[in-house]
Amino acid sequence: MDKHHYEGRSVCLPALASLPAAEVIALAQRLAQGWQRRYLALPEQGLGMLQLQESTLHQAFYLGEFPVARAWVELTLPDGIQAQGAAHVMQDNAELAEALAICDAILSAQLPGAEAVAKAVAQGQAVRAQVQANRKVMLAKTHVNFSLLETTGGNDD
């Protein structure tokens, strides 16, 4: 990621969330040390519910619950520069959501420390790529070759 390129929350936050939470929290705390932090929405954690609509009667129902945390922060540097960041994460960890929001603000506004956040994003993308490769290997093991059934020559009439 070059200095003027921010891939956006849809790429950067999932990559950062794939790293150990303690690592991301420590990075955000280190980079934002000495900066004023204002919460535009208090960091919170809880359960989200997945609502779907039944296809015949079109009635809503809840399929299940999932953990979710969110944060929205505004950072103000000593020289007056301000930046906002936000994050939603499917984990029960408001501190991680706040750290992700701080990293989002740093990276999107190219604040001091953006290079360190970009490096962490690259590490997270590598972790996600490895997980995806592992999933492909597992999926390949479940592949069934039905063409062998066609060559039996039997007639089931």
N, C-alpha and C positions, 0 to 999 in steps of 0.2 A: 504494500500500500504506500503510494507516494504521499508527499506532504499535503497535496490538495485534493486527495481522493478519499472519500468516506463512503464505504459500501452500503451503509444504512443499517438500521436496527435489525432488519430481517436477516442479515448475514452476520453482523458483528456480535449481537447479543447471544444468539444460539452458540456461536463459537466460544465465546467467553464462558457461557453457562456449562459447557462441556468440560471445562477445567475444574480442578478441585475448588470447592467454595472458599476454603481458607486462603488459597492462593489469590483468588480474585479480590477477596475482601482486603487482604494485606496490600495488594497493589493499589487499590482505590484509596485506602487510608494513607498510604505513603505519598501518593501523588497529590491528594487534596489537603495535605497537612498545611495549616496556616491559611487556608481559604475559608471564606464565610460560606456557610451552607444554609439555604432556606428551603424548607419543604413546601412545595406547591401542592402536594398530596402526601400525607404522612405515610411512611413505609408501613405496610400491613401484610399479614399473611392470613390464610384461611382456606376455605374450600369453595371451589367453583362447581357448578352443576351443569351438565351437558343436557340441554333440552332439545328434543327432536319432535317431529310431528308424524303421527301415525297416518299411513297413506290412505286408508279407506274412509274413516270418519273425520280425518284431519284434526284430531285432538292432540294436544301437546302432552308429552310425558318426559320424565327425566330418566335418562339412561344410566347415569351414575355421577359420582363426585370425583374430583381430582384436586390435589393441593395446588394452591396458587399464591404468589406473593407479588406485590407491586410497589413501585416507588416513583416519585417525580420530584426532582431536585433542581434548584438553581444555584450555581456556584458563582461567587464573586471573588475575583483575585484582588490582591492588595492594590494593583494599579487601576481597579475599577472595571476591568473587563468582566462581562457576565456571560454565562452559558447555561442552557438548560439540558437536562437529560432525563430520560424516563425508561422504565423497564417493567415488563411483566414476565414472570418466570413460573413454570409449572413445578415448583418446589415449595416446601413449607419453610421458607427461610427469608424473612423480611430484610435481614442484614445483607444477604446476597443480592436481593433486588435493589437495595440502595447502592451497593457497590457497582452493580451493572449500570445503574442510572448515572452514577458519577463517571464511569468509564465512557458511557455514551456521550455525556456532555464534553468530556475532554477530547474525545476523538472527533466528534462532529464539529466542534469549534476550533480544532487544532490548537488546544491549549498546551502549555508546557506539560510534557509527559505523554503526548500523543504517540510518540514513537514507541514508548514502552507498552502502551495499550495495543497499538498495531501489532507489535511482536507477540503479545499474548493472544490476540485474535488469530494470528497465523498458527500459533501452537494449537489453539482450539480447533481450527479448521483441519489440522493434521490429525487430531484425535477423532474428529467426526468422520474424516475420510477412512481412517482405520476401522472404525466401528461399521461403516457402510461396507467396506471390503469384507469384513468378517461376516456380516449378514448375507452378502452375496454368496460366500462360500457355503454357509449353512443352507441357503435356499437351493443351491446347485445340488446338494446331497439329496434333496427331496424330489428332484426331477424324475418324472416317470416317462419312459419311452413307449408310447402306445403303438408305434409303427410295427412292433413285433407281433402284436395281436392281429394285424391285418394280413400277415404272411402265413398264418396257420393253414389256410386253404380249406378250412372246415366250413360246412354249410349248416347253419342253425335253423333252417326253415322247418 
